[in-house]
Amino acid sequence: MYRNFKELMDHLATVTDKKTVAVAAAGDEEVLKCASEARKLGVANFVLLGNGETIRSVLQQLGEDPDQWTIEETASDKAAAERAVALASEGKADAIMKGLLPTATFLRALFNKEYGLVPPKTVVSQVTVTEYPGEDRMILITDCAINVAPEYADKVNILNNAVSLAHRMGMECPKVACLAPVEVINDKMPETVDAAALAKASQRGQIRGCVVDGPLALDNALSEEAAKVKNISGEVAGHADILLVPDLAAGNILDKSLRYFAHLSTGSAVIGARVPVIMTSRSDTAEGKLHAIALSVL
């Protein structure tokens, strides 16, 4: 099990069969800086799509030799996004990455039925992974960026997506805490009802590969002492590996709190499609973008 991002990237560097990431609209300094660092560390290889002249110019500014990179000229942002998705659909890319182009343009290509990267009724979701230095381990938080107000069925899929990543990270049976403001069921707080239903579904084997409990407040999910004070028992209380947030607003605030208040090392992955999707924010640090590439490669 990886305890931090360094261990994860050190492992990826030892893998001989390098994964390939197709970057749509790659002509951006921050994007190429991350790609350059990832390649130097042996994390992944890249296909750079977009304005070839701009891409080559930026690579030269970064001290890279453009002739050592795979660069494909595309006529527009839309064409770059569609080409990235097509490469993944054809098995020529293992992940796709959003470069300097509008998110809507990128997502339209991703969800284009012609390429089949997102099968019907599939729920695509985002997972934030953060280092938890106090316990020398990593924690997953989902969904902080895509599903605005997921209903119960959506949460099952979001949970399963996160569990699949947790398994890849070496967590054999991750403990999932369904977060809410309180630990009791309150019909005026629908997230508590969903949490209880998810916990019961886990107990009955309807959700597999993990242990689910909830509703749990954040303190009781992470602190064994807090759980004891409130007489909350169970495998998950105080030891959660995955935090399932009730909605995007809560997840987004929690995600940004980790970055800006706590200054923790984080990374994110978008999963559920046939290949991982790297969709970092322009405000993300170079380190966070590198971690996102590493998680998607994993």
Phi, psi and chi 1 to 4 in degrees:
 res  aa     phi    psi   chi1   chi2   chi3   chi4
   1 MET       -  133.1 -176.0  169.0   69.1      -
   2 TYR   -77.1  132.6  -54.2  108.5      -      -
   3 ARG   -95.0  -17.3  -65.6  172.3  -63.2  174.1
   4 ASN  -160.5  173.5   50.3   57.8      -      -
   5 PHE   -69.6  -29.6  -76.7  106.2      -      -
   6 LYS   -62.2  -44.1 -176.5  179.3 -176.1  -56.5
   7 GLU   -61.4  -40.2  -72.6 -172.5   -3.0      -
   8 LEU   -62.6  -47.6  168.1   56.7      -      -
   9 MET   -72.0  -32.3  -69.9 -170.2  -71.7      -
  10 ASP   -62.6  -38.2  -74.7  -12.3      -      -
  11 HIS   -66.8  -46.4  165.8   71.4      -      -
  12 LEU   -60.8  -31.2  -66.7  175.7      -      -
  13 ALA   -65.6  -23.0      -      -      -      -
  14 THR   -87.7  -11.1   66.9      -      -      -
  15 VAL   -76.3  124.3  177.3      -      -      -
  16 THR   -78.3  -33.9   55.0      -      -      -
  17 ASP   -87.6   88.2 -177.5   19.7      -      -
  18 LYS   -70.5  137.6  -60.4  -61.4  178.8 -170.9
  19 LYS   -77.7  154.6  -60.1  -61.8 -177.4 -176.0
  20 THR  -113.1  129.6  -61.9      -      -      -
  21 VAL  -108.2  125.2  178.8      -      -      -
  22 ALA   -93.0  120.8      -      -      -      -
  23 VAL  -104.9  117.3 -173.2      -      -      -
  24 ALA   -85.4  129.3      -      -      -      -
  25 ALA    58.1   62.4      -      -      -      -
  26 ALA   -82.3   -2.6      -      -      -      -
  27 GLY   -76.9   61.4      -      -      -      -
  28 ASP  -139.5  135.4  173.8   70.7      -      -
  29 GLU   -60.5  -45.8 -177.4  177.1   -4.7      -
  30 GLU   -64.6  -42.3  -75.3  -62.6  -48.0      -
  31 VAL   -63.3  -46.6  169.4      -      -      -
  32 LEU   -72.1  -29.3  -69.9  176.5      -      -
  33 LYS   -63.5  -41.6 -171.6 -177.0  -65.2 -176.7
  34 CYS   -67.7  -42.8  -68.1      -      -      -
  35 ALA   -62.2  -41.8      -      -      -      -
  36 SER   -61.4  -45.3  173.7      -      -      -
  37 GLU   -65.8  -41.8 -175.7   65.7   15.9      -
  38 ALA   -62.3  -40.1      -      -      -      -
  39 ARG   -68.7  -39.9 -159.0  169.0   81.2  148.4
  40 LYS   -62.6  -36.2  -73.9  175.1 -177.5  175.2
  41 LEU   -80.7   -4.7  -67.7  171.9      -      -
  42 GLY    76.7   23.7      -      -      -      -
  43 VAL   -79.5  -40.8  171.0      -      -      -
  44 ALA  -163.6  166.2      -      -      -      -
  45 ASN  -106.9  165.9  -67.1  -39.9      -      -
  46 PHE  -138.1  147.1  -65.0   84.2      -      -
  47 VAL  -113.4  121.2  176.5      -      -      -
  48 LEU  -101.3  120.3  -52.8  177.6      -      -
  49 LEU  -114.0  136.4  -50.7  165.6      -      -
  50 GLY   146.3 -149.3      -      -      -      -
  51 ASN   -74.9  108.3 -176.2  -60.8      -      -
  52 GLY   -58.9  -39.8      -      -      -      -
  53 GLU   -63.6  -43.8 -176.5  178.4  -12.4      -
  54 THR   -64.8  -44.3  -58.8      -      -      -
  55 ILE   -60.4  -46.4  -66.8  170.7      -      -
  56 ARG   -63.5  -40.1  -72.0 -177.8  173.6   83.2
  57 SER   -63.1  -45.5  174.7      -      -      -
  58 VAL   -65.8  -41.7  174.8      -      -      -
  59 LEU   -59.4  -41.8  -75.1  172.6      -      -
  60 GLN   -63.9  -38.9  -71.9  174.6  -22.5      -
  61 GLN   -63.1  -29.3  -68.2  171.4   23.7      -
  62 LEU   -86.8    3.2  -65.0  172.5      -      -
  63 GLY    81.5   16.8      -      -      -      -
  64 GLU   -97.7  152.8  -68.4  -78.5  -12.7      -
  65 ASP   -93.0  109.8  178.9    0.7      -      -
  66 PRO   -57.2  -27.7  -24.1   34.1      -      -
  67 ASP   -68.7  -14.6  -68.1  -23.9      -      -
  68 GLN   -90.8    2.2  -60.1  -59.2  -48.8      -
  69 TRP  -115.0  153.6  -69.4   74.9      -      -
  70 THR   -90.1  114.1  -58.5      -      -      -
  71 ILE  -123.4  130.0  -58.6  171.0      -      -
  72 GLU  -119.5  127.9  -74.0 -166.4   24.0      -
  73 GLU   -76.1  131.7 -177.7   81.5   30.3      -
  74 THR  -129.3  153.5   57.7      -      -      -
  75 ALA   -80.1  -20.6      -      -      -      -
  76 SER  -159.3  171.8   64.0      -      -      -
  77 ASP   -60.3  -42.7  -72.4  -11.6      -      -
  78 LYS   -60.1  -43.7  178.0  176.2  179.6  -70.0
  79 ALA   -66.4  -37.0      -      -      -      -
  80 ALA   -64.9  -44.0      -      -      -      -
  81 ALA   -63.9  -43.6      -      -      -      -
  82 GLU   -66.3  -36.7  -70.6  178.6  -13.1      -
  83 ARG   -68.0  -39.3  179.7   57.9  178.6  155.3
  84 ALA   -61.2  -44.7      -      -      -      -
  85 VAL   -66.5  -39.4  170.6      -      -      -
  86 ALA   -63.5  -41.3      -      -      -      -
  87 LEU   -60.9  -41.4  -73.0  171.1      -      -
  88 ALA   -67.0  -41.5      -      -      -      -
  89 SER   -62.4  -34.4  178.6      -      -      -
  90 GLU   -85.8    0.4  -64.4  164.1    7.1      -
  91 GLY    78.3   15.5      -      -      -      -
  92 LYS   -96.5   -4.2  -63.2  175.6 -178.4  176.7
  93 ALA  -140.9  142.9      -      -      -      -
  94 ASP   -96.7  -15.7  -57.0  -66.6      -      -
  95 ALA  -155.1  157.7      -      -      -      -
  96 ILE  -122.4  147.7   58.8  174.5      -      -
  97 MET  -130.3  135.0 -179.4  173.2  179.7      -
  98 LYS   -80.1  123.2  174.4 -176.9  170.9  -68.6
  99 GLY   -96.8 -137.0      -      -      -      -
 100 LEU   -89.4   78.6 -174.3   59.9      -      -
 101 LEU  -153.2  159.3   78.1  166.0      -      -
 102 PRO   -60.3  140.6  -24.1   34.4      -      -
 103 THR   -58.3  -40.0  -61.2      -      -      -
 104 ALA   -60.8  -40.0      -      -      -      -
 105 THR   -64.1  -41.9  -58.8      -      -      -
 106 PHE   -65.2  -45.4 -175.7   75.5      -      -
 107 LEU   -69.5  -34.0  -70.6  177.9      -      -
 108 ARG   -59.8  -40.4  -87.7 -165.0  -65.7  -89.0
 109 ALA   -68.1  -42.1      -      -      -      -
 110 LEU   -60.4  -42.4  173.4   64.4      -      -
 111 PHE   -91.1    5.0  -75.3   92.8      -      -
 112 ASN   -64.0  118.8 -171.1  -32.7      -      -
 113 LYS   -62.3  -22.6  -65.3  178.9 -178.5  178.3
 114 GLU   -59.2  -32.9  177.0 -175.3  -14.5      -
 115 TYR   -93.5  -20.7  -59.4  107.6      -      -
 116 GLY    67.5   24.6      -      -      -      -
 117 LEU   -76.7  -24.8  -79.0 -166.7      -      -
 118 VAL  -121.4   97.6 -177.1      -      -      -
 119 PRO   -61.0  156.4  -21.4   33.3      -      -
 120 PRO   -54.9  142.5  -24.2   33.4      -      -
 121 LYS    66.9    9.2  -61.0 -177.0 -180.0  178.7
 122 THR   -77.4  137.1  -63.8      -      -      -
 123 VAL  -101.7  115.6  173.1      -      -      -
 124 VAL   -91.7  134.9  174.3      -      -      -
 125 SER  -142.2  163.2   56.7      -      -      -
 126 GLN  -106.3  144.7 -177.3  -95.3   11.0      -
 127 VAL  -128.0  126.6 -177.8      -      -      -
 128 THR   -95.9  129.5  -68.3      -      -      -
 129 VAL  -110.4  129.7  177.9      -      -      -
 130 THR  -127.7  144.4 -178.9      -      -      -
 131 GLU   -73.0  142.9  -67.0 -178.9   -4.5      -
 132 TYR  -121.7   81.4 -171.8   12.1      -      -
 133 PRO   -57.3  -31.3  -21.9   33.2      -      -
 134 GLY   -60.5  -26.0      -      -      -      -
 135 GLU  -123.1   10.2  -64.8 -167.2    3.5      -
 136 ASP    52.2   51.3 -165.5   26.5      -      -
 137 ARG  -154.0  179.5   65.1 -170.9 -180.0   98.5
 138 MET  -118.5  149.4  -57.8  179.2   87.9      -
 139 ILE  -128.6  142.5  -68.9  175.7      -      -
 140 LEU  -105.6  139.7  -71.1   70.6      -      -
 141 ILE  -129.0  130.9  -52.9  167.0      -      -
 142 THR  -150.5  144.3 -169.2      -      -      -
 143 ASP  -109.5  127.7  174.0  -10.7      -      -
 144 CYS  -103.4    3.4  -52.3      -      -      -
 145 ALA  -149.4  -14.6      -      -      -      -
 146 ILE  -119.8  -57.7  -65.5 -179.5      -      -
 147 ASN   -86.5  114.6  -64.7  -80.5      -      -
 148 VAL   -69.4  -55.3  177.3      -      -      -
 149 ALA  -138.1   72.6      -      -      -      -
 150 PRO   -65.9  140.7   24.0  -33.4      -      -
 151 GLU   -89.4  179.4  -62.7 -178.4  -10.0      -
 152 TYR   -52.4  -50.7  173.5   80.8      -      -
 153 ALA   -61.2  -37.9      -      -      -      -
 154 ASP   -64.2  -40.4  -61.6  -40.2      -      -
 155 LYS   -64.3  -34.0  -70.4  178.9 -179.8  179.0
 156 VAL   -60.0  -45.4  171.8      -      -      -
 157 ASN   -68.8  -40.6  -72.9  -53.1      -      -
 158 ILE   -61.4  -43.2  -68.8  168.1      -      -
 159 LEU   -61.8  -47.6 -171.7  157.7      -      -
 160 ASN   -62.6  -37.0  -75.7  -29.5      -      -
 161 ASN   -60.3  -45.9  -76.1  -14.2      -      -
 162 ALA   -65.6  -39.3      -      -      -      -
 163 VAL   -63.0  -39.0  168.4      -      -      -
 164 SER   -61.7  -38.4   71.3      -      -      -
 165 LEU   -70.2  -40.6  177.4   57.2      -      -
 166 ALA   -58.9  -40.7      -      -      -      -
 167 HIS   -60.8  -41.7  -71.6  167.9      -      -
 168 ARG   -63.7  -27.7  -63.1 -108.3  179.5 -171.8
 169 MET   -85.2    3.5  -66.0  175.9   66.0      -
 170 GLY    94.7    8.4      -      -      -      -
 171 MET   -89.6  104.2  -57.6  176.6 -171.7      -
 172 GLU   -64.9  -42.6  -68.3 -175.7    7.9      -
 173 CYS  -140.3   78.5 -173.4      -      -      -
 174 PRO   -61.5  147.8   22.6  -33.2      -      -
 175 LYS   -94.8  122.6  -58.5  175.7 -179.8   66.1
 176 VAL  -108.6  124.5 -178.1      -      -      -
 177 ALA  -105.2  123.1      -      -      -      -
 178 CYS   -88.7  109.0  -58.0      -      -      -
 179 LEU   -78.8  146.7  -63.9 -174.8      -      -
 180 ALA  -158.1  168.9      -      -      -      -
 181 PRO   -70.1  -23.2  -17.8   30.8      -      -
 182 VAL  -133.9  169.4  -64.8      -      -      -
 183 GLU  -101.7    3.0  -59.2   77.9   34.4      -
 184 VAL  -114.7  158.3  -64.2      -      -      -
 185 ILE   -77.4  127.6  -61.0  171.9      -      -
 186 ASN  -134.2  116.8 -176.7  -28.7      -      -
 187 ASP   -66.4  -12.5   60.9    2.6      -      -
 188 LYS   -86.0   -5.3  -67.6 -174.9  171.7  149.4
 189 MET  -121.7   89.9  -63.7 -178.9 -178.4      -
 190 PRO   -56.1  -28.4  -22.9   32.2      -      -
 191 GLU   -63.7  -28.2   59.7  -89.4   21.5      -
 192 THR   -72.2  -35.9   64.9      -      -      -
 193 VAL   -67.5  -45.5  178.7      -      -      -
 194 ASP   -59.9  -42.1  -74.9  -11.6      -      -
 195 ALA   -61.8  -44.4      -      -      -      -
 196 ALA   -64.8  -39.1      -      -      -      -
 197 ALA   -66.0  -40.1      -      -      -      -
 198 LEU   -64.6  -40.7  -70.8  164.2      -      -
 199 ALA   -63.0  -43.5      -      -      -      -
 200 LYS   -66.8  -39.5  178.2   56.8   69.5  174.6
 201 ALA   -61.5  -37.6      -      -      -      -
 202 SER   -65.5  -43.2  173.6      -      -      -
 203 GLN   -61.1  -32.6  -69.5  172.7   11.1      -
 204 ARG   -90.9    4.4  -69.0 -177.6  172.5  177.7
 205 GLY    80.3   12.0      -      -      -      -
 206 GLN   -79.4  -21.6  -64.8  165.6   -3.0      -
 207 ILE  -120.1  122.7  -61.8  174.2      -      -
 208 ARG  -118.0  164.9  -56.7 -173.0  179.8 -171.9
 209 GLY    82.3    9.6      -      -      -      -
 210 CYS  -162.2  173.9   59.9      -      -      -
 211 VAL  -120.0  127.7  177.4      -      -      -
 212 VAL  -117.0  137.0 -175.7      -      -      -
 213 ASP  -142.9  154.5 -160.8    2.7      -      -
 214 GLY   162.3  166.7      -      -      -      -
 215 PRO   -74.7  144.9   25.9  -33.4      -      -
 216 LEU  -135.2  135.0  -70.5  171.4      -      -
 217 ALA   -74.8  162.0      -      -      -      -
 218 LEU   -58.1  -41.6 -178.6   63.1      -      -
 219 ASP   -63.5  -41.5   54.6  -12.8      -      -
 220 ASN   -73.1  -22.6  -56.1  -43.2      -      -
 221 ALA   -74.2  -32.8      -      -      -      -
 222 LEU  -108.8  -24.4  -64.0  177.5      -      -
 223 SER  -110.8  116.3  168.0      -      -      -
 224 GLU   -62.8  -37.0 -173.0  175.0   -4.7      -
 225 GLU   -64.4  -44.9 -178.3  178.9   -7.3      -
 226 ALA   -62.3  -40.0      -      -      -      -
 227 ALA   -63.2  -40.4      -      -      -      -
 228 LYS   -65.5  -41.4  -74.8 -179.2  178.9  177.5
 229 VAL   -58.4  -37.2  167.5      -      -      -
 230 LYS   -95.2   11.0  -66.1 -172.2  178.0 -179.5
 231 ASN    57.0   40.3  -65.3  -44.1      -      -
 232 ILE  -102.7  121.1  -60.2  170.7      -      -
 233 SER  -114.3 -179.7   58.9      -      -      -
 234 GLY   118.7  167.2      -      -      -      -
 235 GLU   -67.4  -31.8  -66.9 -178.7   65.4      -
 236 VAL   -84.8  -40.6  178.2      -      -      -
 237 ALA   -54.2  122.6      -      -      -      -
 238 GLY    82.4   -4.9      -      -      -      -
 239 HIS  -137.1   26.6  -56.3  -76.5      -      -
 240 ALA   -64.7  137.3      -      -      -      -
 241 ASP   -97.8  -30.9  -60.7  -56.8      -      -
 242 ILE  -126.1  131.1  -61.7  173.7      -      -
 243 LEU  -107.6  113.6  -55.6  176.8      -      -
 244 LEU   -92.7  110.6  179.5   71.7      -      -
 245 VAL   -82.7  156.9  -61.5      -      -      -
 246 PRO   -72.9  -28.6   21.4  -31.6      -      -
 247 ASP  -161.3  174.5   54.7   36.2      -      -
 248 LEU   -63.8  -38.5 -173.8  146.5      -      -
 249 ALA   -58.8  -48.4      -      -      -      -
 250 ALA   -63.2  -43.4      -      -      -      -
 251 GLY   -65.2  -42.6      -      -      -      -
 252 ASN   -63.9  -42.1 -173.8  -89.3      -      -
 253 ILE   -65.9  -43.9  -67.5  167.5      -      -
 254 LEU   -62.8  -44.4  178.2   54.4      -      -
 255 ASP   -57.8  -49.7  174.8  -71.7      -      -
 256 LYS   -71.3  -27.7  -73.6 -178.3  169.4   56.6
 257 SER   -64.3  -40.3  -64.0      -      -      -
 258 LEU   -61.3  -39.4  -63.2  173.9      -      -
 259 ARG   -77.4  -44.6  -58.8  167.6 -166.4 -105.8
 260 TYR   -95.8  -33.3  -69.6   95.9      -      -
 261 PHE   -88.5  -50.2  -75.2  141.3      -      -
 262 ALA   -89.8  -17.9      -      -      -      -
 263 HIS    56.3   39.7  -56.2  -68.4      -      -
 264 LEU   -83.0  152.8  -65.1 -179.0      -      -
 265 SER   -77.4  124.2  -68.4      -      -      -
 266 THR  -132.1  167.8   64.0      -      -      -
 267 GLY  -157.0  165.3      -      -      -      -
 268 SER  -139.0  157.1   62.2      -      -      -
 269 ALA  -140.5  143.6      -      -      -      -
 270 VAL  -110.1  117.2  175.2      -      -      -
 271 ILE  -130.4  166.0   52.4 -177.8      -      -
 272 GLY   120.7  -28.3      -      -      -      -
 273 ALA   -78.9  179.2      -      -      -      -
 274 ARG   -71.3  -18.8  -64.9 -164.7 -172.7  -80.3
 275 VAL  -134.8  155.2  -61.9      -      -      -
 276 PRO   -65.6  151.9  -16.6   29.7      -      -
 277 VAL  -124.1  130.1 -178.8      -      -      -
 278 ILE  -104.5  109.6  -55.9  162.6      -      -
 279 MET  -128.8   80.2  -73.6  179.5   54.6      -
 280 THR   -88.0  157.2   56.1      -      -      -
 281 SER   -83.7  152.9  167.0      -      -      -
 282 ARG   -59.8  -28.2  -71.1  -77.1  -68.8  172.1
 283 SER   -83.9   -8.2   64.2      -      -      -
 284 ASP   -64.3  147.0  -75.7  -14.1      -      -
 285 THR   -71.8  161.8   63.6      -      -      -
 286 ALA   -59.7  -37.1      -      -      -      -
 287 GLU   -63.0  -43.5  178.9 -172.1   63.6      -
 288 GLY   -63.4  -38.1      -      -      -      -
 289 LYS   -67.7  -38.6  -69.1  174.4 -178.8  175.0
 290 LEU   -63.9  -41.7  177.0   60.5      -      -
 291 HIS   -64.1  -35.9  -66.9  164.3      -      -
 292 ALA   -64.0  -40.6      -      -      -      -
 293 ILE   -62.9  -44.9  -68.4  170.9      -      -
 294 ALA   -62.5  -42.7      -      -      -      -
 295 LEU   -64.0  -40.0  -72.7  168.1      -      -
 296 SER   -68.0  -37.6  -66.2      -      -      -
 297 VAL   -63.6  -42.1  167.9      -      -      -
 298 LEU   -60.0      -  179.0   69.0      -      -
